Amino acid sequence: MKLTIPIEPVPKARGRTVRKSGKTWTYTPEKTRVATEMVQWYAKEATRGEMPFVKHQPLAIDITFYVTKPKSVKREFPVVKPDIFNYLMLIADALQGIVYPDDAQIIGVGGIKLYGEPRIEIEIKEVE
């Protein structure tokens, strides 16, 4: 399965905790929540509501993240924060329940962060 998501890649941010008047709330930062919803929307459109992979099927996922190149950067590859692992985590978590039942099925991961027109290209394959 191949999927292209035409958004600027967003790293998964950790949940935030707020304490006020003796009560504690935990919430997901808005940027992470919105990016997750966008990934899920595009995945639902691509799968037409049918989960393409079954439970217990080992999967490999390969993702290319294209980020906007800042004007001041001269190097070819984006050796800047955020790191690729947080980008990968957002995608793996967002696709769970839509493309595959459980992200624990992912036994192989490949990813690269490049400069270019902002988008996320995802390829998921069954591992035989």
KOLMAR-235272 format. One record per residue (C-alpha): residue number from 1; residue in three letters; y, x, z. Coordinates in steps of 0.25 Angstrom, whole numbers. Example, Ala and Ser with C-alpha at 12.3 -4.5 7.8 and 13.67 -1.06 7.14 Angstrom:
<sites>
<num:1, residuo:ALA, y:-18, x:49, z:31>
<num:2, residuo:SER, y:-4, x:55, z:29>
</sites>
This chain:
<sites>
<num:1, residuo:MET, y:0, x:0, z:0>
<num:2, residuo:LYS, y:14, x:5, z:-4>
<num:3, residuo:LEU, y:27, x:0, z:2>
<num:4, residuo:THR, y:41, x:4, z:0>
<num:5, residuo:ILE, y:51, x:0, z:10>
<num:6, residuo:PRO, y:66, x:1, z:5>
<num:7, residuo:ILE, y:73, x:4, z:19>
<num:8, residuo:GLU, y:78, x:17, z:25>
<num:9, residuo:PRO, y:67, x:22, z:34>
<num:10, residuo:VAL, y:69, x:20, z:49>
<num:11, residuo:PRO, y:61, x:27, z:60>
<num:12, residuo:LYS, y:54, x:19, z:71>
<num:13, residuo:ALA, y:63, x:20, z:83>
<num:14, residuo:ARG, y:57, x:18, z:97>
<num:15, residuo:GLY, y:59, x:6, z:105>
<num:16, residuo:ARG, y:71, x:5, z:114>
<num:17, residuo:THR, y:71, x:0, z:128>
<num:18, residuo:VAL, y:83, x:-6, z:135>
<num:19, residuo:ARG, y:84, x:-9, z:149>
<num:20, residuo:LYS, y:95, x:-19, z:154>
<num:21, residuo:SER, y:95, x:-27, z:167>
<num:22, residuo:GLY, y:82, x:-23, z:171>
<num:23, residuo:LYS, y:75, x:-27, z:158>
<num:24, residuo:THR, y:69, x:-18, z:148>
<num:25, residuo:TRP, y:69, x:-21, z:133>
<num:26, residuo:THR, y:62, x:-13, z:122>
<num:27, residuo:TYR, y:66, x:-15, z:107>
<num:28, residuo:THR, y:65, x:-9, z:94>
<num:29, residuo:PRO, y:78, x:-3, z:88>
<num:30, residuo:GLU, y:83, x:-11, z:77>
<num:31, residuo:LYS, y:83, x:-1, z:66>
<num:32, residuo:THR, y:68, x:1, z:68>
<num:33, residuo:ARG, y:65, x:-14, z:69>
<num:34, residuo:VAL, y:73, x:-17, z:56>
<num:35, residuo:ALA, y:66, x:-6, z:49>
<num:36, residuo:THR, y:52, x:-11, z:54>
<num:37, residuo:GLU, y:55, x:-25, z:49>
<num:38, residuo:MET, y:59, x:-20, z:35>
<num:39, residuo:VAL, y:46, x:-12, z:34>
<num:40, residuo:GLN, y:38, x:-24, z:38>
<num:41, residuo:TRP, y:46, x:-33, z:29>
<num:42, residuo:TYR, y:43, x:-24, z:17>
<num:43, residuo:ALA, y:28, x:-22, z:21>
<num:44, residuo:LYS, y:26, x:-38, z:22>
<num:45, residuo:GLU, y:32, x:-39, z:8>
<num:46, residuo:ALA, y:23, x:-28, z:2>
<num:47, residuo:THR, y:11, x:-34, z:9>
<num:48, residuo:ARG, y:14, x:-49, z:6>
<num:49, residuo:GLY, y:9, x:-52, z:21>
<num:50, residuo:GLU, y:-5, x:-46, z:19>
<num:51, residuo:MET, y:-8, x:-34, z:27>
<num:52, residuo:PRO, y:-14, x:-24, z:17>
<num:53, residuo:PHE, y:-22, x:-16, z:27>
<num:54, residuo:VAL, y:-33, x:-20, z:37>
<num:55, residuo:LYS, y:-35, x:-17, z:51>
<num:56, residuo:HIS, y:-43, x:-4, z:54>
<num:57, residuo:GLN, y:-40, x:2, z:39>
<num:58, residuo:PRO, y:-35, x:16, z:41>
<num:59, residuo:LEU, y:-22, x:18, z:33>
<num:60, residuo:ALA, y:-13, x:29, z:28>
<num:61, residuo:ILE, y:2, x:27, z:27>
<num:62, residuo:ASP, y:12, x:36, z:19>
<num:63, residuo:ILE, y:27, x:33, z:20>
<num:64, residuo:THR, y:39, x:40, z:13>
<num:65, residuo:PHE, y:52, x:37, z:20>
<num:66, residuo:TYR, y:64, x:39, z:11>
<num:67, residuo:VAL, y:77, x:41, z:19>
<num:68, residuo:THR, y:91, x:42, z:15>
<num:69, residuo:LYS, y:96, x:56, z:13>
<num:70, residuo:PRO, y:108, x:60, z:21>
<num:71, residuo:LYS, y:120, x:66, z:13>
<num:72, residuo:SER, y:120, x:79, z:22>
<num:73, residuo:VAL, y:105, x:82, z:21>
<num:74, residuo:LYS, y:101, x:93, z:10>
<num:75, residuo:ARG, y:86, x:94, z:13>
<num:76, residuo:GLU, y:76, x:87, z:5>
<num:77, residuo:PHE, y:68, x:81, z:16>
<num:78, residuo:PRO, y:73, x:73, z:28>
<num:79, residuo:VAL, y:70, x:82, z:40>
<num:80, residuo:VAL, y:78, x:72, z:49>
<num:81, residuo:LYS, y:76, x:62, z:60>
<num:82, residuo:PRO, y:70, x:52, z:61>
<num:83, residuo:ASP, y:56, x:58, z:59>
<num:84, residuo:ILE, y:46, x:52, z:50>
<num:85, residuo:PHE, y:36, x:48, z:61>
<num:86, residuo:ASN, y:46, x:37, z:66>
<num:87, residuo:TYR, y:47, x:32, z:51>
<num:88, residuo:LEU, y:32, x:31, z:50>
<num:89, residuo:MET, y:31, x:24, z:63>
<num:90, residuo:LEU, y:40, x:13, z:59>
<num:91, residuo:ILE, y:33, x:10, z:46>
<num:92, residuo:ALA, y:19, x:11, z:52>
<num:93, residuo:ASP, y:23, x:1, z:63>
<num:94, residuo:ALA, y:30, x:-8, z:54>
<num:95, residuo:LEU, y:19, x:-10, z:44>
<num:96, residuo:GLN, y:9, x:-13, z:55>
<num:97, residuo:GLY, y:4, x:-28, z:54>
<num:98, residuo:ILE, y:9, x:-29, z:40>
<num:99, residuo:VAL, y:3, x:-18, z:32>
<num:100, residuo:TYR, y:-8, x:-14, z:42>
<num:101, residuo:PRO, y:-13, x:-20, z:55>
<num:102, residuo:ASP, y:-11, x:-8, z:64>
<num:103, residuo:ASP, y:-3, x:5, z:61>
<num:104, residuo:ALA, y:-15, x:12, z:69>
<num:105, residuo:GLN, y:-22, x:11, z:55>
<num:106, residuo:ILE, y:-13, x:22, z:49>
<num:107, residuo:ILE, y:-21, x:35, z:50>
<num:108, residuo:GLY, y:-13, x:42, z:40>
<num:109, residuo:VAL, y:2, x:44, z:38>
<num:110, residuo:GLY, y:11, x:51, z:28>
<num:111, residuo:GLY, y:26, x:51, z:28>
<num:112, residuo:ILE, y:38, x:58, z:22>
<num:113, residuo:LYS, y:53, x:56, z:24>
<num:114, residuo:LEU, y:61, x:58, z:11>
<num:115, residuo:TYR, y:75, x:56, z:7>
<num:116, residuo:GLY, y:78, x:45, z:-3>
<num:117, residuo:GLU, y:81, x:31, z:-5>
<num:118, residuo:PRO, y:77, x:25, z:8>
<num:119, residuo:ARG, y:64, x:18, z:8>
<num:120, residuo:ILE, y:50, x:19, z:14>
<num:121, residuo:GLU, y:38, x:21, z:5>
<num:122, residuo:ILE, y:24, x:17, z:12>
<num:123, residuo:GLU, y:10, x:19, z:7>
<num:124, residuo:ILE, y:-2, x:14, z:15>
<num:125, residuo:LYS, y:-16, x:17, z:11>
<num:126, residuo:GLU, y:-30, x:14, z:17>
<num:127, residuo:VAL, y:-37, x:26, z:22>
<num:128, residuo:GLU, y:-52, x:26, z:17>
</sites>
